[in-house]
Amino acid sequence: MSINVMQLIQSALTDGVVRQLAARFGLPPDATQKVLATTGPALVAGLMQKGATLDGARSLFATMLSPEVNGHIAEQLPQLLGSTGGMSQLETTGRSLLERVLDRRVDALSDEVAGQTGVPAHAAHAMTGIVGATMLGILKKHFLEGKGNVGQLPTLLGHQLPIIAPYLNDRAMGALGLSGLGAFTGNILGQLKAVSASLDHTAAVKPVAEAMSSVRVPADAVVRAEPRSHKWLWWLLAAIAALLAFLFLRGCHNETASEPAGNDTAASAVAASAPAAASADVVASAPVAASADATASAPVAASAMAASEVQQPAAAPAPTKDSQLTFKVNAAGKPAITAVVGSEAEQKQLLDALTRRLGAGQFDADISVNADVKPADWLSHLDDLLPLMATPGAEVKIDGPHIELSGSAADAKLGWLDKLKSLFGASYQIGAFNVEQAVANATENFRGAIKNLLTPDSSCAAADVVKVLNLQVINFASASAHVPVSAVEDLNQSAQVLQACAKNGKSAKLEGAGYSDNVGGQQSNLQLSKKRAEAVRLYLVKMGVPADSLVAQGYGDVRPVQSNDTASGRFANRRIEFVSQQ
């Protein structure tokens, strides 16, 4: 089933097709060819990543064979591109299919292609869709004609790596939401192999009679031979099987009487058992007199199977968590840095870079290693971040491809937001923390969820109630324990739920636990968190919630849910958290 996907794409995108596209977008043919040559390998890499999980491979295969994919697109491209409507439909369909198989919008990739090739973004967007539709159509035709199955898809994709690797780069990979090029090329083949081993490889081939019906054998090519007796062969094979069984049993006896031979013995048993197992299969149809010999060789086959299973360890699961970097710079310009990376090599790389640029003793660092963390792509941009790490008051949080600025880093006058957007590129989402927006987002989530608790047949289970109540944000003013106006409507709806449960005899016993960030003294934070928790309790009781169903307690700055090094972390830590008392 192996093919060169890039070669087939290029054969479909002929010189004539390239000239058609160039004329449509007002570009030179060589610039158009450059876009196509940059887009194709990146999209194949995206398909490889999709096929590197069981669900992903099945989803990709189903989409590839769906009616929306045109299996004859290679032959029809010149006609489709001959009209504005045909090209527009091709582009739209291609982009839609790509977003389905890649689980993301493809704008980031086409923007990156536009940046690397210098063509206008609209042309790169259109050609990305066209290349995607062509690639999926070619794959569909190949699998239909070859009657392939989903189990063959990961292997086919793995064969493309040496073909596309020379044309990939970190920026294109990042635009697809993939790890850096080195991590991708180092891990993807193992992941695809593991998926292929777990999928059904039953070939959808034609029945033998049907497959042979088209074969014509000339009459004079058939030589009719007289039947010959092969009884001597059966007896020879039976004798060989008996000898092998005897040797095997004697070996087992010797092993029992001596010290264990370790791995060497296991390897020798595997080597010796292979021919014996083959003999057993043949002797099974021999005369009854040989059946005992065949049976004697059965342990050999079982031993081979067991050893084979031991020698094939399961593939390690792919990392699932994003790497993280958070830092806060004090007034003297000394940063406190916290990070989680996936390997000791990345840990050393980060520490070496910090020491080299900031100087030993000029920073505080807590860098941990977690094998379940994806490669830290932001390490390649560390030099761009180091000047910010020396800016007093700067606060930065990186969570995978997401970067959040706060403190002086978010000061528009310093311009760090625009600088980082330019330096990191479109594969990263970079923004400044905004309290009002965070409150608005939390309010929207809470009101959407609490609707389910306001229906007549809603659940009053404490776990369900607590889960929804903790979505609301009560954003107290600094040093204040007065319930803010922004939280009144949410608390009113919370009171309605708790009242309804009490009326139905299903009152939820809850604690309202107050927490603070780490700004200020520990004792003052403890007292303030108690006052805020009591203020929320009193408000709910005032709105009709049974007083004996609620208690209030303050815990100060303990149990932070996020780092206090950023504004968003401190915002999350300043919270009222409802806890079931049942």
C-alpha positions in Angstrom: 0.0 0.0 0.0 3.0 2.3 0.2 3.1 5.4 -2.0 4.9 8.7 -2.3 2.1 11.1 -1.4 4.1 14.2 -2.4 5.0 12.7 -5.7 1.3 12.1 -6.5 0.4 15.6 -5.4 3.0 17.0 -7.7 1.8 14.8 -10.6 -1.7 16.3 -10.1 -0.5 19.8 -9.8 1.1 19.8 -13.2 2.8 22.8 -14.8 -0.5 23.7 -16.5 -2.4 23.6 -13.2 0.3 25.8 -11.6 0.0 28.3 -14.5 -3.8 28.3 -14.0 -3.4 29.1 -10.3 -0.7 31.7 -10.9 -3.0 33.5 -13.4 -6.0 33.4 -11.0 -4.0 35.1 -8.2 -1.8 37.3 -10.3 1.4 35.6 -9.2 4.5 34.4 -11.0 4.4 30.6 -11.6 7.5 30.0 -9.5 6.0 31.8 -6.5 2.9 29.7 -6.9 5.0 26.5 -7.1 6.8 27.6 -3.9 3.5 27.9 -2.0 2.4 24.5 -3.1 5.8 22.9 -2.2 5.7 24.5 1.3 2.0 23.6 2.0 2.0 20.0 0.9 4.7 18.6 3.3 3.2 20.5 6.3 -0.3 19.1 5.6 1.1 15.6 5.3 2.8 16.1 8.7 -0.6 17.2 10.1 -2.2 13.9 8.8 0.7 11.9 10.4 0.0 13.6 13.7 -3.8 12.9 13.3 -3.1 9.2 12.6 -0.8 8.8 15.6 -3.8 8.0 17.9 -6.4 5.2 17.5 -9.3 7.5 17.4 -7.4 9.9 15.1 -6.6 7.3 12.6 -10.1 6.0 12.5 -11.5 9.5 12.1 -9.0 10.4 9.4 -9.8 7.2 7.4 -13.6 7.9 7.7 -13.2 11.5 6.5 -10.9 10.4 3.7 -13.5 8.0 2.4 -16.5 10.4 2.9 -18.5 11.6 -0.1 -17.1 15.1 0.3 -13.7 13.9 -0.8 -13.3 13.7 -4.6 -11.3 10.6 -5.5 -11.0 11.8 -9.1 -9.7 15.2 -8.3 -6.3 14.6 -9.9 -7.9 14.2 -13.3 -10.5 17.0 -12.8 -8.2 19.8 -11.5 -7.8 21.6 -14.8 -11.6 21.7 -15.2 -12.3 22.7 -11.7 -9.8 25.6 -11.8 -11.2 26.7 -15.1 -14.1 28.6 -13.5 -14.3 31.0 -10.6 -17.1 29.0 -9.0 -15.3 25.7 -9.4 -12.1 27.0 -7.8 -14.0 28.7 -5.0 -15.9 25.5 -4.2 -12.7 23.5 -4.3 -11.0 25.9 -1.9 -13.9 25.9 0.5 -14.3 22.2 0.5 -10.6 21.6 1.0 -10.3 24.0 3.9 -13.4 22.4 5.5 -12.0 18.9 5.2 -8.6 20.0 6.5 -10.1 21.6 9.6 -12.0 18.4 10.2 -9.0 16.1 10.0 -6.6 18.5 11.7 -9.0 19.5 14.5 -8.1 23.1 14.0 -8.5 26.1 11.6 -5.8 26.2 8.9 -5.5 29.9 8.9 -2.4 29.8 11.1 -0.7 27.5 8.6 -1.7 29.5 5.5 -0.5 32.7 7.2 2.8 31.1 8.0 3.1 29.9 4.4 2.3 33.4 3.2 5.1 34.8 5.5 7.6 32.2 4.3 6.9 32.6 0.6 6.1 36.3 0.4 2.7 35.7 -1.4 -0.5 37.5 -0.3 -2.3 35.8 2.5 -5.6 35.3 0.5 -3.7 33.4 -2.2 -2.0 31.2 0.4 -5.3 30.5 2.1 -6.9 29.5 -1.2 -4.1 27.3 -2.3 -3.9 25.6 1.1 -7.5 24.4 0.6 -6.8 23.3 -2.9 -3.7 21.3 -1.9 -5.7 19.7 1.0 -8.6 18.7 -1.3 -6.1 17.2 -3.8 -4.1 15.3 -1.1 -7.2 13.7 0.4 -8.6 12.9 -3.0 -5.4 11.1 -4.0 -5.4 9.1 -0.8 -9.1 8.1 -1.2 -8.5 6.8 -4.7 -5.4 4.9 -3.6 -7.3 3.1 -0.8 -10.3 2.4 -2.8 -8.4 1.0 -5.8 -6.2 -1.1 -3.5 -9.1 -2.1 -1.2 -7.0 -0.9 1.7 -8.1 -0.7 5.3 -7.6 1.7 8.3 -4.9 -0.5 9.7 -2.7 0.3 6.7 -3.1 4.1 7.0 -0.6 4.7 9.8 2.1 2.7 8.1 1.5 4.5 4.8 1.8 7.9 6.6 5.0 6.8 8.4 6.6 6.1 5.0 6.2 9.8 4.1 8.5 11.1 6.9 11.9 10.9 5.0 10.2 12.5 2.0 8.7 15.5 3.8 11.2 16.1 6.6 13.6 18.2 4.5 10.8 20.6 3.7 9.5 21.1 7.3 10.5 23.7 9.8 9.6 24.7 13.4 7.4 27.6 12.4 5.3 25.5 10.0 5.0 22.8 12.7 3.9 25.3 15.3 1.3 26.7 12.9 -0.3 23.2 12.9 -0.2 23.0 16.7 2.6 20.4 16.5 5.8 20.1 18.5 9.1 21.3 17.2 10.6 19.5 14.1 13.1 17.5 16.2 10.5 16.2 18.6 8.1 15.4 15.8 10.6 13.5 13.7 11.9 11.7 16.7 8.5 10.5 18.1 6.0 10.2 15.2 7.2 6.9 13.7 6.9 5.1 17.0 3.5 6.5 17.6 2.3 5.5 14.1 3.7 2.0 14.5 1.9 1.5 17.9 -1.4 2.6 16.4 -1.0 0.4 13.3 -0.3 -2.6 15.6 -3.6 -1.9 17.4 -5.8 -1.6 14.4 -7.5 -4.2 12.3 -5.4 -5.2 9.3 -7.9 -7.5 7.6 -7.4 -6.9 3.9 -10.5 -6.1 1.9 -9.3 -8.1 -1.1 -11.4 -9.8 -3.8 -12.4 -13.4 -3.3 -10.0 -15.9 -4.8 -12.4 -17.1 -7.5 -13.1 -13.5 -8.5 -9.5 -12.5 -8.5 -8.5 -15.5 -10.6 -11.3 -15.2 -13.1 -9.4 -12.8 -15.2 -6.3 -15.0 -15.4 -6.1 -16.9 -18.7 -3.7 -19.9 -18.9 -2.9 -21.4 -22.4 -4.0 -25.0 -22.7 -0.6 -26.2 -23.8 1.1 -24.6 -20.7 -0.5 -27.2 -18.4 1.7 -30.3 -17.8 -0.2 -33.2 -16.4 2.1 -35.2 -14.1 1.5 -38.6 -12.6 0.6 -38.6 -8.9 3.6 -39.5 -6.7 3.5 -40.9 -3.2 4.8 -38.7 -0.4 4.4 -41.1 2.5 8.1 -41.2 3.1 8.1 -37.4 3.6 5.4 -37.6 6.4 7.5 -40.2 8.3 10.7 -38.1 7.9 8.9 -35.0 9.3 7.5 -37.1 12.2 11.0 -38.3 13.1 12.4 -34.8 13.0 9.5 -33.6 15.3 10.2 -36.4 17.7 13.9 -35.6 17.8 13.3 -31.9 18.4 10.8 -32.7 21.2 13.3 -35.1 22.8 16.0 -32.4 22.7 13.6 -29.8 24.1 12.5 -32.0 27.0 16.1 -32.9 27.9 17.0 -29.2 27.9 14.1 -28.5 30.3 15.4 -31.3 32.6 18.9 -29.9 32.5 17.6 -26.3 33.3 15.7 -27.7 36.3 18.8 -29.4 37.7 21.1 -26.4 37.2 21.2 -22.6 37.9 18.8 -20.5 35.8 20.5 -19.3 32.6 18.7 -15.9 32.4 18.1 -14.1 29.2 20.5 -16.3 27.1 18.4 -19.4 27.9 15.2 -17.6 26.9 16.7 -16.5 23.6 17.9 -20.0 22.9 14.5 -21.5 23.6 12.9 -19.0 21.1 15.5 -19.9 18.4 15.1 -23.7 18.9 11.3 -23.6 19.1 10.7 -22.0 15.7 11.4 -25.0 13.5 9.7 -27.3 16.0 6.5 -25.3 15.9 6.5 -25.5 12.1 7.0 -29.2 12.2 4.0 -29.7 14.5 1.8 -28.0 12.0 2.8 -30.5 9.3 2.7 -33.6 11.4 -0.8 -32.8 12.5 -2.1 -34.4 9.3 0.2 -37.4 9.4 -0.8 -41.0 10.3 -1.9 -41.5 13.9 1.3 -43.2 14.8 3.1 -39.9 14.5 0.6 -37.9 16.5 2.3 -38.4 19.8 5.5 -36.9 18.4 3.6 -33.9 17.1 1.9 -33.4 20.5 5.3 -33.5 22.2 6.4 -30.5 20.2 3.4 -28.4 21.3 5.3 -26.9 24.4 7.9 -25.6 22.1 5.4 -23.6 20.1 3.9 -22.3 23.3 7.3 -21.4 24.6 8.0 -19.4 21.4 4.8 -17.5 21.6 5.4 -16.6 25.3 8.9 -15.4 24.6 7.7 -13.4 21.6 5.2 -11.6 23.8 7.8 -10.8 26.4 10.2 -9.4 23.9 7.7 -6.8 22.5 7.2 -4.0 25.1 4.2 -1.8 24.7 4.9 1.6 23.1 5.1 4.4 25.6 2.1 6.8 25.6 2.6 10.1 23.9 2.9 13.2 26.2 -0.4 14.9 26.7 0.3 18.0 28.8 1.7 21.4 27.7 5.0 22.7 29.0 4.8 25.7 31.2 6.9 28.7 32.1 6.0 31.5 34.6 8.1 34.3 35.8 7.7 37.4 37.9 10.3 40.2 38.2 10.7 42.1 41.4 11.4 45.8 41.7 15.2 45.2 41.7 15.0 43.3 38.3 15.5 39.8 39.8 13.1 37.2 38.3 11.5 34.3 40.1 11.0 31.5 37.5 8.8 28.4 37.6 8.7 25.9 34.8 7.6 22.4 33.9 9.3 20.7 31.0 9.4 17.1 29.6 13.0 16.1 29.9 16.2 16.7 31.9 17.8 17.9 28.7 15.3 20.8 28.4 15.7 21.5 32.1 19.5 21.9 31.7 19.0 23.9 28.5 16.8 26.4 30.4 19.1 26.7 33.4 22.2 27.1 31.2 20.5 29.9 29.2 19.3 31.7 32.3 22.8 31.5 33.9 24.5 32.6 30.8 22.3 35.7 30.2 21.3 36.7 33.7 24.2 35.5 35.7 24.5 33.0 38.5 22.6 34.1 41.6 20.6 36.7 39.6 17.4 34.6 39.4 15.4 32.2 41.5 14.3 29.1 39.5 12.1 26.1 40.2 12.2 23.9 37.1 10.6 20.4 37.3 10.6 17.5 34.8 7.4 15.6 33.9 7.6 12.8 31.3 3.9 13.4 30.4 4.8 17.0 29.2 5.2 17.8 25.5 8.4 19.3 24.2 8.8 23.0 25.2 8.8 24.8 21.8 9.1 28.1 23.6 12.7 27.2 24.5 13.7 28.2 20.9 12.4 31.7 21.7 14.1 32.0 25.1 16.5 34.7 23.9 13.5 36.9 23.0 12.1 36.5 26.5 15.3 37.1 28.5 15.2 40.9 28.2 11.7 40.8 29.6 13.0 38.7 32.5 15.1 41.7 33.6 12.2 44.2 33.4 11.0 45.2 36.9 7.4 44.4 37.5 7.1 42.1 34.5 4.9 39.0 34.8 4.6 36.3 32.1 2.9 33.0 31.9 3.4 30.5 29.0 1.2 27.5 28.8 2.0 25.5 25.7 1.3 27.9 22.7 -0.5 30.5 25.0 1.4 33.5 26.4 -0.2 35.9 28.9 1.4 39.2 30.0 0.6 41.1 33.1 2.3 43.7 35.3 4.7 46.0 33.4 4.9 43.4 30.6 1.4 44.4 29.7 2.1 48.1 29.8 1.3 49.4 26.3 4.0 52.0 26.6 6.7 49.4 26.8 5.3 47.6 23.7 6.1 44.1 24.8 2.8 42.7 23.5 3.5 43.7 19.9 7.2 42.7 20.2 6.4 39.2 21.3 3.7 38.7 18.7 6.3 39.7 16.0 9.0 37.5 17.5 7.0 34.4 18.3 4.8 34.4 15.1 1.2 33.2 14.5 1.6 29.8 16.1 1.4 31.5 19.6 -1.7 33.2 21.1 -0.3 36.2 23.0 -2.4 38.6 25.1 -2.5 40.7 28.2 -4.6 39.7 31.2 -7.8 41.7 31.6 -9.8 41.4 34.8 -13.1 42.7 33.4 -12.9 40.2 30.5 -12.1 37.3 32.9 -15.1 38.2 35.1 -17.3 38.4 32.0 -16.1 35.0 30.7 -16.7 33.4 34.1 -20.2 34.9 34.4 -21.1 33.6 30.9 -20.0 30.1 31.9 -21.8 30.1 35.2 -25.1 31.3 33.8 -25.0 28.7 31.1 -24.4 25.9 33.6 -26.8 27.0 36.3 -29.8 26.8 33.9 -29.7 23.1 34.3 -30.1 23.4 38.1 -33.1 25.8 37.8 -35.4 23.3 36.1 -38.1 21.5 38.1 -36.4 18.1 37.8 -32.9 19.3 38.4 -30.4 17.4 40.5 -29.8 18.5 44.1 -26.8 16.2 44.6 -24.2 18.2 46.5 -21.5 17.4 44.0 -23.6 18.7 41.1 -24.5 21.9 43.0 -21.0 22.6 44.1 -19.5 22.1 40.7 -21.8 24.8 39.2 -21.6 27.3 42.1 -17.8 27.3 41.9 -18.0 28.6 38.3 -19.0 32.0 39.5 -16.5 34.7 40.3 -17.1 37.1 43.2 -14.5 39.8 42.4 -14.1 41.7 45.6 -12.5 45.2 45.5 -9.0 45.4 46.9 -9.0 45.0 50.7 -12.9 45.0 50.7 -15.3 42.4 52.0 -18.4 44.1 50.5 -20.2 41.9 47.9 -19.5 43.6 44.6 -22.4 44.6 42.3 -21.0 42.4 39.5 -21.7 39.3 41.6 -25.2 40.1 42.8 -27.2 38.4 39.9 -25.0 35.3 40.1 -25.5 35.0 43.8 -29.3 35.5 43.4 -29.4 32.5 41.0 -27.3 30.5 43.4 -29.8 31.3 46.2 -32.7 30.1 43.9 -31.0 26.7 43.5 -30.3 26.2 47.1 -33.8 27.4 48.1 -35.4 24.9 45.7 -33.4 22.0 47.0 -34.3 22.9 50.6 -38.0 23.0 49.7 -37.8 19.6 48.1 -36.2 18.2 51.3 -32.8 17.9 49.5 -31.0 20.7 51.2 -27.3 20.8 50.4 -25.0 21.4 53.4 -22.2 23.6 52.1 -19.2 25.5 53.4 -18.2 28.7 51.7 -14.4 28.8 51.9 -12.6 32.1 51.4 -9.1 32.2 49.9 -6.7 35.1 49.0 -3.6 35.6 46.9 -0.2 36.1 48.6 -0.1 39.9 48.4 0.0 41.4 51.9 0.7 39.8 55.3 -0.4 36.3 56.0 -2.5 37.2 59.0 -4.3 40.1 57.3 -5.0 37.8 54.3 -6.5 35.2 56.7 -8.8 37.7 58.3 -9.9 39.2 54.9 -10.7 35.8 53.5 -12.9 35.0 56.5 -14.8 38.3 56.2 -15.4 37.7 52.5 -16.7 34.2 53.0 -19.0 35.4 55.8 -20.3 38.2 53.5 -21.3 35.7 50.8 -23.0 33.5 53.4 -25.0 36.4 54.8 -26.1 37.5 51.4 -27.4 34.0 50.4 -29.2 33.6 53.8 -30.7 37.1 53.2 -32.0 35.8 49.9 -33.8 32.9 51.6 -31.2 30.1 51.8 -31.6 28.2 55.1 -29.0 29.5 57.5 -28.2 26.1 58.9 -27.3 24.8 55.4 -24.3 27.2 55.1 -21.1 27.8 57.1 -18.3 30.2 56.3 -14.6 29.8 56.8 -11.5 31.7 55.7 -8.1 30.1 54.9 -6.0 33.1 53.7 -3.4 32.4 51.0 -3.0 28.6 51.5 -4.0 26.1 48.7 -3.4 28.4 45.7 -4.9 26.9 42.5 -2.5 28.8 40.3 0.8 30.6 40.6 0.7 34.0 42.4 3.4 35.2 40.0 0.9 36.5 37.4 -2.2 38.7 37.6 -4.4 35.9 36.3 -3.0 33.5 38.9 -3.7 35.9 41.8 -7.2 36.5 40.3 -7.9 32.8 40.4 -6.6 32.4 43.9 -8.8 35.2 45.3 -11.9 33.0 45.4 -14.9 31.8 47.4 -15.0 28.0 47.0 -18.1 26.0 47.9 -17.4 22.6 49.5 -20.0 19.9 50.3 -20.3 19.1 54.0 -22.1 15.8 53.4 
